[in-house]
Amino acid sequence: MTTDTISTGRADAGARWRFGPLLRSEWTKFRTVRGWVIGMIVAGVLTVFVGLFAAGNSNIGCQTANGAPRSGKACLPYIPHGPGGEVVTDSFNFAHQTLTGDGTITARVTSFTGEHANLNGQPVQAGSGPDMQPGLMPWSKAGLIIKQSLHQGSAYAAVMVTGRNGVRMQYNYTRDTAGLPGSASAAHPRWLRLTRSGDTITGYDSADGTHWTEVGTARLPGLPATVQVGMFATSPNYVFTSRSFGGTSNQGGPSQATGVFDDVRVTGASAGGTWADAAVGGGGPVGQAGPGHANGFTRTGRTYTLTGSGDIAPVIPGPASTLPTATVEQSLAGVFIGLIAIVVVAAMFFTAEYRRGLIRTTLAATPRRGQVLAAKAIVAGAAAFVLGLVAAAVAIGLGVPLESSKGQVVLPVSALTEVRVVVGTAALLAVAAVFAVALGAALRRSAAAITLAVVTVAMPFLLTALNVFPAGVGAWLLRLTPAAGLAIQQSIPRYPQVTTVYSPAGGYYPLPPLAGLAVLCAWAAAALAFAYVLLRRRDA
């Protein structure tokens, strides 16, 4: 007689170690604890309603002389948009003539000077004289330009000298390429050239008028046969920013630039036209009348002098903007508070088992402790991601129209960028939740895990935005700490040709969006690895 022996130990262990049932078990734990569910719901509600409150609390009012008070969009001036749909500043003094077909314009810049508001006293509103002092803005510009028309926002390509950034070629407001370094003067003039071939514009510079170097090439699709070509000058507002604990204060006033050109030559089938002066967007000399009244162009023999004010650039948030701007991510102001609530719930998801003594049961049922850690991280991260996705989509979907109705100029972004902001916000909350779970597993104490998570994820942003640290220290904090992940919400890029205060308070971070999120992911991965090592080595 034989007796069959059936061993079930290996099969039972395999069943216990299967990850799917463990994941369902952890999800059941999460959704059946009322406090955790309420905490996540509160995080979503705060994300939406704080953002909507901020959007609805930005109403703009105005009143003209002897007119009725107005508010919202009625207070906004004409807002030009560039070829890509971006909001732009297109204000400069333009000595121009028409060019039909292909052609070339060449000129030498022998002098480039400027003046700006004297901010040692009160900021001036307009007018030169005692309220102005000599000095060029870093991005004061004078040079040659080929422009589709005199209409603000129309396509263009230009090669220019600048206040402190050497020769540049810029086109369609957002593109910028560097040329020769240094400033233009009688001792060190700069020769500039633009050549049109169809819808392609090529810019050149030279230090001697003989040896030319290509600066860049621009393709302007749909450029008409007849365009405006000539010399221009412009200079953005002078803004002085002072930092103090708790924020910044800004003073601003006008500036203007004057370029002196000679040896100006226009070649082409239609060359030889007369020069006309136009203040595109009212960009004539400071203190002059409105659009069309430049009065900043003089000609003496073969020497041309042109003075202008304004800028040719994209509009971005910050004190230098002449418009009440907003960005799509400003509707996500509540994410910061929601993030803290999610971190609290995620940390307690693990520490609660230590506090109640349930961790022994959990680890006895699943000896592979790394699987327990992974399951809890996935459940907390997935819950935070779904909640963040819904909350971010609702906040932006309701907040952006509300901001616009209140008179804010919401800077448009592509659909892909808006999707990245929404999905990135959800990913930010998810990775922060995983980070908090790992801290809970490593520290075992709710207070310690929550404090460390909040201090590393939220505090660097607050301390930097409130100017507690010098700007350089704050920038490094936002590069190296988990708070770098907040950069995923930035929708408007940094433009090198626009000077402003690039700070977290204005929606700018020292790292690109995806790089910032990668730093947070690295912290979460390191915390998980550390928690796994401790979880395996320590008793339950």
Long-range contacts (C-beta under 8 A, 24 or more apart in sequence): 13-367, 16-365, 16-366, 16-367, 17-366, 17-367, 17-368, 17-371, 19-371, 19-374, 19-375, 22-366, 22-371, 22-372, 22-375, 23-375, 23-378, 23-379, 25-375, 26-372, 26-375, 26-376, 26-378, 26-379, 27-379, 29-349, 30-349, 30-379, 30-380, 30-383, 33-352, 36-345, 36-348, 36-349, 39-341, 39-342, 39-344, 39-345, 40-341, 40-342, 40-345, 40-383, 40-384, 40-387, 41-387, 42-341, 43-337, 43-338, 43-339, 43-341, 43-342, 43-345, 43-387, 43-391, 43-429, 44-338, 44-387, 44-388, 44-390, 44-391, 46-334, 46-337, 46-338, 46-341, 47-332, 47-334, 47-335, 47-337, 47-338, 47-388, 47-391, 47-392, 47-395, 48-334, 48-391, 48-394, 48-395, 48-398, 49-334, 50-333, 50-334, 50-337, 51-330, 51-331, 51-332, 51-333, 51-334, 51-335, 51-395, 51-399, 52-331, 52-395, 52-398, 52-399, 52-402, 54-330, 54-331, 54-333, 54-334, 54-399, 55-326, 55-330, 55-331, 55-398, 55-399, 55-400, 55-402, 55-403, 55-406, 55-408, 56-402, 56-406, 58-324, 58-326, 58-403, 58-406, 58-407, 58-408, 59-406, 59-407, 60-324, 60-406, 60-407, 60-408, 71-406, 71-407, 72-405, 72-406, 72-407, 73-404, 73-405, 73-407, 74-407, 75-407, 76-323, 76-324, 76-407, 76-409, 77-323, 78-152, 79-323, 79-409, 80-152, 80-153, 80-281, 81-153, 81-412, 82-153, 82-155, 82-172, 82-173, 82-174, 82-314, 83-153, 83-154, 83-155, 83-172, 83-173, 83-220, 84-172, 84-173, 84-174, 85-412, 86-173, 86-174, 86-314, 86-315, 86-411, 86-412, 87-314, 87-315, 87-323, 87-325, 87-409, 87-411, 87-412, 88-152, 88-153, 88-173, 88-312, 88-313, 88-314, 88-315, 89-236, 89-281, 89-310, 89-311, 89-312, 89-313, 89-314, 89-315, 89-322, 90-152, 90-153, 90-154, 90-173, 90-280, 90-281, 90-310, 90-312, 91-152, 91-234, 91-279, 91-280, 91-281, 91-282, 91-283, 91-309, 91-310, 91-311, 91-312, 92-141, 92-232, 92-233, 92-234, 92-279, 92-280, 92-281, 92-283, 92-308, 92-310, 92-311, 92-312, 93-232, 93-233, 93-234, 93-277, 93-278, 93-279, 93-280, 93-283, 93-284, 93-285, 93-294, 93-296, 93-297, 93-306, 93-307, 93-308, 93-309, 94-145, 94-147, 94-150, 94-228, 94-230, 94-231, 94-232, 94-277, 94-278, 94-279, 94-280, 94-283, 94-294, 94-308, 95-230, 95-231, 95-232, 95-275, 95-276, 95-277, 95-297, 95-304, 95-306, 96-147, 96-150, 96-228, 96-229, 96-230, 96-231, 96-275, 96-276, 96-277, 96-278, 97-228, 97-229, 97-230, 97-266, 97-273, 97-274, 97-275, 97-276, 98-226, 98-227, 98-228, 98-229, 98-270, 98-273, 99-146, 99-196, 99-226, 99-227, 99-228, 99-229, 99-266, 99-268, 99-270, 99-271, 99-273, 100-225, 100-226, 100-268, 100-269, 100-270, 101-225, 101-268, 101-269, 101-270, 102-195, 102-196, 102-197, 102-198, 102-268, 102-269, 103-195, 103-196, 103-229, 103-266, 103-267, 103-268, 103-269, 103-270, 103-271, 104-193, 104-194, 104-195, 104-196, 104-265, 104-266, 104-267, 104-268, 105-144, 105-146, 105-193, 105-194, 105-229, 105-230, 105-264, 105-265, 105-266, 105-267, 106-144, 106-191, 106-192, 106-193, 106-263, 106-264, 106-265, 107-144, 107-191, 107-192, 107-193, 107-231, 107-261, 107-262, 107-263, 107-264, 107-265, 107-304, 108-189, 108-190, 108-191, 108-192, 108-209, 108-261, 108-262, 108-263, 109-142, 109-143, 109-161, 109-184, 109-189, 109-190, 109-191, 109-192, 109-259, 109-260, 109-261, 110-184, 110-185, 110-186, 110-189, 110-260, 110-261, 110-262, 111-184, 111-185, 111-186, 111-258, 111-259, 111-260, 112-136, 112-140, 112-142, 112-161, 112-163, 112-183, 112-184, 112-185, 112-257, 112-258, 112-259, 112-260, 113-257, 113-258, 114-140, 114-163, 114-235, 114-255, 114-256, 114-257, 114-258, 115-255, 115-256, 116-235, 116-238, 116-253, 116-254, 116-255, 116-256, 117-238, 117-252, 117-253, 117-254, 117-255, 118-253, 119-238, 119-240, 119-251, 119-252, 119-253, 123-251, 123-252, 123-253, 124-253, 124-254, 125-253, 125-254, 126-254, 126-286, 126-287, 127-286, 127-287, 128-256, 128-285, 128-286, 128-287, 131-253, 132-286, 135-255, 136-163, 136-164, 136-235, 136-255, 136-257, 137-163, 137-235, 137-236, 137-238, 137-255, 137-257, 137-499, 138-162, 138-163, 138-164, 138-165, 138-499, 139-163, 139-164, 139-165, 139-235, 139-236, 139-311, 139-313, 139-497, 139-498, 139-499, 140-234, 140-235, 140-236, 140-255, 140-257, 141-168, 141-232, 141-233, 141-234, 141-235, 141-257, 141-311, 141-312, 142-184, 142-231, 142-232, 142-233, 142-234, 142-257, 142-258, 142-259, 142-261, 142-306, 142-308, 143-192, 143-231, 143-232, 143-259, 144-192, 144-193, 144-194, 144-229, 144-230, 144-231, 144-232, 145-194, 145-229, 145-230, 145-231, 145-232, 146-194, 146-196, 146-201, 146-227, 146-228, 146-229, 147-227, 147-228, 147-229, 148-220, 148-223, 148-224, 148-227, 148-228, 149-224, 149-227, 149-228, 150-228, 150-278, 150-280, 152-280, 152-281, 155-220, 155-222, 155-223, 156-220, 156-312, 157-194, 157-201, 157-203, 157-218, 157-220, 158-194, 158-203, 158-232, 158-312, 159-192, 159-193, 159-194, 159-203, 159-204, 159-205, 159-215, 160-192, 160-232, 161-190, 161-192, 161-259, 163-235, 163-257, 165-497, 167-192, 167-205, 167-215, 168-215, 168-497, 169-203, 169-215, 169-216, 169-218, 170-312, 170-497, 171-201, 171-216, 171-218, 171-220, 172-218, 172-220, 173-312, 173-313, 173-314, 174-314, 174-495, 175-218, 176-495, 176-496, 176-497, 177-203, 177-215, 177-216, 178-215, 179-203, 179-205, 179-213, 179-215, 179-216, 180-205, 180-206, 180-207, 180-213, 184-259, 191-263, 194-229, 196-227, 196-229, 196-268, 198-223, 199-223, 209-263, 226-270, 229-266, 230-275, 231-259, 231-261, 231-264, 231-304, 231-306, 232-306, 232-308, 232-312, 233-257, 233-258, 233-259, 233-296, 233-306, 233-307, 233-308, 234-283, 234-308, 234-309, 234-310, 234-311, 234-312, 235-308, 235-309, 235-310, 235-311, 236-310, 236-311, 236-313, 236-320, 236-499, 237-320, 237-322, 239-319, 239-320, 239-499, 239-500, 241-319, 241-501, 243-467, 243-471, 244-467, 245-466, 245-467, 245-468, 246-466, 246-467, 247-466, 247-467, 247-505, 248-319, 248-467, 248-501, 248-503, 248-505, 250-319, 250-501, 252-319, 252-320, 254-286, 254-309, 255-286, 255-309, 256-285, 256-286, 256-307, 256-308, 256-309, 257-307, 257-308, 257-309, 258-296, 258-305, 258-306, 258-307, 259-305, 259-306, 260-303, 260-304, 260-305, 261-303, 261-304, 261-305, 261-306, 262-302, 262-303, 262-304, 263-302, 264-302, 264-304, 275-299, 275-304, 279-308, 281-310, 282-310, 283-308, 283-309, 283-310, 284-308, 284-309, 285-309, 311-498, 313-495, 313-497, 313-498, 314-495, 314-498, 315-409, 315-411, 316-411, 316-492, 316-495, 316-498, 316-500, 317-411, 317-492, 317-500, 317-506, 317-507, 318-500, 318-501, 318-502, 318-506, 319-500, 319-501, 320-498, 320-499, 320-500, 320-501, 321-500, 323-409, 324-407, 324-408, 324-409, 325-408, 325-409, 325-410, 325-411, 326-403, 326-408, 326-409, 326-410, 326-411, 327-410, 327-411, 327-413, 327-491, 327-492, 327-507, 328-396, 328-400, 328-410, 328-411, 328-413, 328-418, 328-421, 328-491, 329-396, 329-421, 329-489, 329-490, 329-491, 329-507, 330-399, 330-403, 330-507, 331-395, 331-396, 331-398, 331-399, 331-400, 331-402, 331-403, 332-392, 332-395, 332-396, 332-399, 332-421, 332-425, 332-489, 334-391, 334-395, 335-388, 335-391, 335-392, 335-395, 335-425, 335-428, 335-429, 335-489, 336-458, 336-461, 338-388, 338-391, 338-429, 339-428, 339-429, 339-432, 339-457, 339-458, 340-454, 340-458, 342-384, 342-387, 342-388, 342-429, 342-432, 342-433, 342-436, 343-432, 343-433, 343-435, 343-436, 343-450, 343-453, 343-454, 343-457, 343-458, 344-436, 344-450, 345-380, 345-433, 346-380, 346-384, 346-432, 346-433, 346-434, 346-435, 346-436, 346-437, 346-440, 346-453, 347-436, 347-437, 347-439, 347-440, 347-446, 347-449, 347-450, 347-453, 348-440, 348-446, 348-450, 349-376, 349-379, 349-380, 349-437, 349-440, 350-376, 350-437, 350-440, 350-441, 350-449, 351-440, 351-443, 351-444, 351-445, 351-446, 351-449, 352-446, 354-444, 354-445, 355-446, 359-540, 360-540, 363-540, 369-532, 369-535, 369-536, 370-532, 370-535, 370-536, 372-535, 373-437, 373-438, 373-441, 373-528, 373-531, 373-532, 373-535, 376-437, 376-441, 377-434, 377-437, 377-438, 377-528, 380-433, 380-434, 380-436, 380-437, 381-430, 381-431, 381-433, 381-434, 381-437, 382-430, 383-433, 384-426, 384-429, 384-430, 384-432, 384-433, 385-426, 385-427, 385-429, 385-430, 386-426, 387-426, 387-429, 388-425, 388-426, 388-427, 388-428, 388-429, 388-430, 389-422, 389-423, 389-425, 389-426, 392-421, 392-422, 392-425, 392-426, 393-422, 396-421, 396-422, 411-491, 411-492, 413-491, 413-492, 417-491, 418-491, 420-488, 420-513, 421-488, 421-489, 421-491, 424-488, 424-489, 424-513, 424-517, 425-488, 425-489, 427-488, 427-517, 428-485, 428-486, 428-488, 428-489, 428-517, 428-520, 431-485, 431-517, 431-520, 431-521, 431-524, 432-457, 432-482, 432-485, 432-520, 432-524, 434-524, 434-528, 435-482, 435-520, 435-523, 435-524, 435-527, 438-524, 438-527, 438-528, 438-530, 438-531, 439-527, 439-531, 441-531, 441-534, 441-535, 442-527, 442-530, 442-531, 442-534, 442-535, 456-481, 456-482, 456-483, 456-523, 457-481, 457-482, 457-483, 457-485, 457-520, 458-483, 459-483, 461-486, 461-504, 464-503, 464-504, 465-503, 465-504, 465-505, 471-503, 474-504, 475-510, 476-510, 478-504, 478-509, 478-510, 478-511, 478-516, 479-510, 479-511, 479-519, 480-519, 481-519, 481-523, 482-519, 482-520, 482-523, 482-524, 483-520, 484-509, 484-511, 484-515, 484-516, 484-517, 484-519, 484-520, 485-516, 485-517, 485-519, 485-520, 485-521, 486-516, 487-511, 487-512, 487-513, 487-515, 487-516, 487-517, 488-513, 488-514, 488-516, 488-517, 489-513
